[in-house]
Amino acid sequence: MTERFITPSKITAWLDCAHFLALKHQVEDGLREAPTGGMGSFARLLADKGMQHEAACLDEYEREGKSIFRVPERGKRESFGNWVERVGDPFDQDWDVIYQMPFAHDGIRGIADFLVRVVDAEAGTTYEPVDAKLARKEAKTGHVLQLCFYADAIEASTGRRPARMHLWLGSGTQETFAVEDFGAYWRRLRRQLSAVMDAPIGTIGTKPEPCNHCAFCEFADVCDAQWRDEDSLIYVAGLRSSERTPLEDCGVSSLVELAERTTPVEGVGQERQSRLVVQAQLQSLARENGAGAPPFLLIEGGEDPTWGHGFDQLPAPDTGSARRLPSIGGLQLAPHRRARAPFRLLLPAPPEPQAIPVRGSPVGERGVNRGQ
């Protein structure tokens, strides 16, 4: 079996999607061809914006007059381990900032954006990791865990553990974290991730699930093809991820099977199941119609405050509705009345990916010190 390394990108992806690592392992072990599609347009845009943000952070350090050691780039055919050895130990050279420092420690390898020199009267001189991230408001769990790895690697290289670690957000502010506040959480997840990395292929037992990572994932087309082949329930408009489990437990695992379901499903309310069945029937009929007009159903409003009252959920009009709007060609819009209709229109629609929460995440649960 090929030796597997944990990387910061794998950590972040794994927190959102365990199936990503299963597919990645198959590629690394030669059991699956590497995806050829590359980054999607959205992922490429974020990557470009991330590089711009990182460059802006570097410029800020230069404006502050800090001495900066720019790590030599990795050679085109150079292994990561050889690169780490060639870079050596720049920590005793009193640089204020070390930029793009590669680390290989305890089965994990990654590149820290910035290491900033800190002098403490009691603790002495050490370096604290700073990562540039596009998030504008708050840290994400994966970002903090990457910093935890860099803190471990700094301690292994210098013998001194950083007290703090930082994220430089896209808003220009920094979030600062106490390393020890996240140590126990990091060690627990590190053990879990190591077990996954060491598991033989075929024993991980994952399956593709829509999640936040789908928009950036190199295997997005692989999962989509599997969902299409299986006629997955994820394509039923309005069906929640929490409803797929009881449906699949009852043998309903495809859109067509849901459209044909006539008996109750434990865990799904009778009225809710009836609505989902009708939705699946409409989408199944839309397939049969091909390029023809999509089928629809007019639903009479009842006691339910939302079902059948779609137009009633629109906000009330304001005076801006009658203003001249240059953005739409300078047309004069007439005042309108709030629309009311006794029905809701059901049409085939793609699913909205559901976020998979990270269990036991301390981010957002502990106090965070924010500083400049």
N, C-alpha and C positions, 0 to 999 in steps of 0.2 A: 504494500500500500504506500502511495506517495506521502511523504511527510507533509503534514498540514500546518499552516501557520495561521494564527489569529491576527487580524488586522483591525484597525479602527472602523473601517467601512463594514467589515463583517459583523462587528459588535453592534453597530447601529442598525444594520439590516436585520440581524437576528432578533433584536428587540421588537421589531415590527412583524417579522415573518420568519418562522422557524423553517419553512419549506425552502427558503432561499439557500440556506446552508446545505440542505440535502441535495439540491441541484448543483450547487457549487462543488460539493464533494464528488459528485458523479463526473463533472468535468475534470477535476484535478486527478481523479483516479483513472481517467481515460475511458470511462463508460458512457460518456455523452460528449457530443461535439460542442465546442464553445460557441455561444451565440454569436451570430455574424451581424446582427442588426445594429449593434453599437448603441450609443445613447439616443434616447428620444429627443425631440426638439425642446421639450420643457426641461428635461434633465440637463441638456447641453446649455440652455440659457442659464440655469441656476449655477452650473459649473463655471461659466464665464463670469457671472456676477460675483461668485465666490472668490475667483482669482482677482477681480478688480478690488473687492473689499480687502483682501489680504494685502494687495499692493498699497492700498491707502493706509493701512495700519503700519506698514513698513515705512512709508513716507512720513508718518507722524513721529515715529521713533527718530528718524533722521532730522526732522525739524527740531526735536528736543535736544539735538546735539549728542545723542548717545553713540558710543562706539558699537559697530555692528559687525559680527562675523557671519558672512554669507557662506554657508556650507557648499563646497564644490558639488556640482550636479553629478548624479549617478551616470556612469558610462552606459552606452547603448546596450552593450552585452554583458555588463557587469552585474554580478549577483548582488542581492541586497546585503548579504553577509560581508562580502568583500568591500562593498561601499562603506559599511559601518567601520570596518577595520581601517580603511584608507582615511576616513575622516578623523579617526583617533579621538583624543580627549582634549577638547578645547576649553574645558571648564577652569583650568588653572591659569588661563591667559588673561583673566580679568576683563573680558569683553562685557559690555553692558547688556547686549542683546545677541543671542545666537539664533540665526534664522534658518529654518528648515533642517533641524537636527534629526538624523535618522537613529532609531533605537531598535535593538533586537534583544528582548529580555524575557526570560521565562516562557518561551513559546509564542510570544507576541512580537510583532514588529510594526512600527509605524513611524511617521514623520511629524514631529512637533512643529507647529507654525513658528512659535517664538518661545525662547527661554530667556527670562529677564533676571538679571543679577540683582540679588537682594542682600544687603549687609545689615546684620542684626548684632547689637552689642553683646548679647548673650549667646545666641546660636551661631554667630559667625557668618560667613558668606556662603550663600547657596543660590540656586536658580529656581524660579517658579515658572511653570508652564502657562502660556497664554495662547489660546486658540481663537482664530478669527472665524466667526460663524455669521451667516446671513440672517438668522432669526433676529427679529427686531425687539421683542418684548421680554422673552424669558428663555432660560436654558431648557434644552431637551435632555432626557435621560441619557441617550447615547453620547451626547457631547460631554457630559460630566464624567461618564465612565472612561472616555478617551483620555481626559485629563488625569484621572486616577492612574491609568497605565503610565502616562508620562511622569507622574510623581514617583511611581515605583522605580521607573528606569533611571530617573535622576538620582534617587537614593542609591541604586546599585552602582552607578558610575562615580558618584562623589562621596558616598558614605554619609551624606547629610540629607535628611528627608525634608522636602518643602513643607512649610506650614500652610501655604495657600496655593490656590490655582484659580485661573481666570478665563472668562470668555469675553471676547471683544465682539459685541453684537453689531448687527447691521445698522442699528440706530446710532452708533458711535459711542454708546455707553459700555461699561464693563460690569460684568457680574463676577463677584469674588466668592469663593467657597473655601471653607476650612477642609483640608485634606482628610483629617481624621473623622469628620462628620459623615463621610461617605465610605470609609475604609471597610467596615463590616459588610455593607451592601455590595461593594465592589468585589470583595473576596468571595462572597456567596455566589454571585453571578459568574465570577471567574471559574469557580469549580463546576457550575452547571454547564457553562460553555465549553470547558475542557472535556467534559464527558461527552458532549455532542460531537466535538471535533474528533475524539478518539473512537467513536462508535463505528462499527463496520457498516458499509453500505447496505441498505435494506432493513436496518434495524431501527432507524430513527422514527419511521411511521408518521410522516407528515403528509399533508395534502395542500394544494394551493387554496388560499383564502384571500379575498380582496382586502387590501390594507393600505396604509399610507405609503408603504415602500413601492407599491406598484408603479407609481408615476416615474420612478427613477430606476427601476429594476432592469437589468440586462436580460432577465428571463421572462419579461412581461409577455412576449409573443408565445413562449412555451406554455405558460399557464393559460393564456387565452385560448390557444388551440385545444388544450385539454378540456377546458370548460365548454367549448363549442362542440367537441366530439361527444361529451357527456350530456349535452343539452342541459347544462347545469341550472339549478334553481336561482343562481345569482342573477340570471337574466329576466326573472319575473319582476316587473316594475312594482316597487313598493313593498316587496317582501323583505323583512328584516332578517339579519343574520341569526338572531335568537330564535326565529321561527323555522329556519332551515334544519336545525338539529332535530326537533320532534318530527318534522316531516320525513327526514331521511331515516330516522329510527323506525318509522312506520312503512318504509319501503318506497317512499315518494322521493325520488332523487333527481327527477328531470321535469322540465316545463310541461312536457306532454303528459307525464304521469300525474302531475298536479291538475291539469285540465280535465283529466278523466276520473279524478277522485270523487267518490260518492259517499264514502263512509267517514265518520268522524276521526280526527287525529288528536290523540291525547296531547295536551300542552298547547293547543291552538283553539281559541274560542270558536264556537259554531258560526257566529256571524262573521268573524274575521276570516275563517276558513272559506266561507261562501264567497266573500269578496275576492280572496286570492284565487280561488278556482275560476271565477268569472274573468279575472284579469289574465290568467294563463290561457283561458279559452280564446280571448280576444287576440292575444299575441300569436297563438297557434293558427288562428284563422288568418291573421295578417300574413303569415308565412305562405299560406296556401294562395292568397290573393296576389302574391308577388309584388309587382310594381303598381298594382291597383290602389285605389283609395283605402286607407287603413280603416278597419271597422271601429265603431265606437258605441257607447251605451249611454243613454241619458238616465241619470239617477235622480229620483225624486228625493228632495230633502225631507228629513224626519226630525226626530228628537235629538239625534246626534248633532252636537254643535258645529262639527266640521264636515262630516260626510254628507255630500250633496249640497254643500254651501260654499263651494270653492270661491265664487266671485264675492261672496259676502266677507271673505277674509282680506280683501283688498283694502288698503288704507283709504280713508276719506280724502276727497280732493281738496286742494288748497288753492290760493290765489295764483300760485305759480303755473297752474294749468292753463291760464288764459294769457300768459305773457308771450311776447315775441321771443323765440328761441333761435338765435343765429346758428346753433349747432345743427339744426335740422332744416336749414335753408331759409330761415326767417319767416316761417309760416306762422300765421296767427291761429292759435288753437282756441277753439270755442270751449267755454265752461262745460263740464259734464256732470252728470249725476252718478252717484254710486250705483254700479251695476248690481242687479239682483237677478238670480236665476235659480230655479228649483232643481238643478242637476249638476253633476260633476262629469267631466269628460275623461274617459279612460283611454289611453293610447299606449302602444308599445313604446318602451323607453329603456335605455341602458341603465344598469344599476348604479347607485351611488356607493362607492367603496366605504365600508365601515372600518373605523379605526379599531385596532386590537389593543386594548389597554395593557400597559406593562405592569405585571403583578409586583406589588411591594415597592414601587418606585418612590424614592424619597424626595425627588425633585418636586417642588411645590408644596411639600409637606413640612419641610424644615425651613427655618428662617434663613434668608439669603441676604448677605451684605452686598449692597450695590455701591460701587465707587467709580471714580473717574480714572 
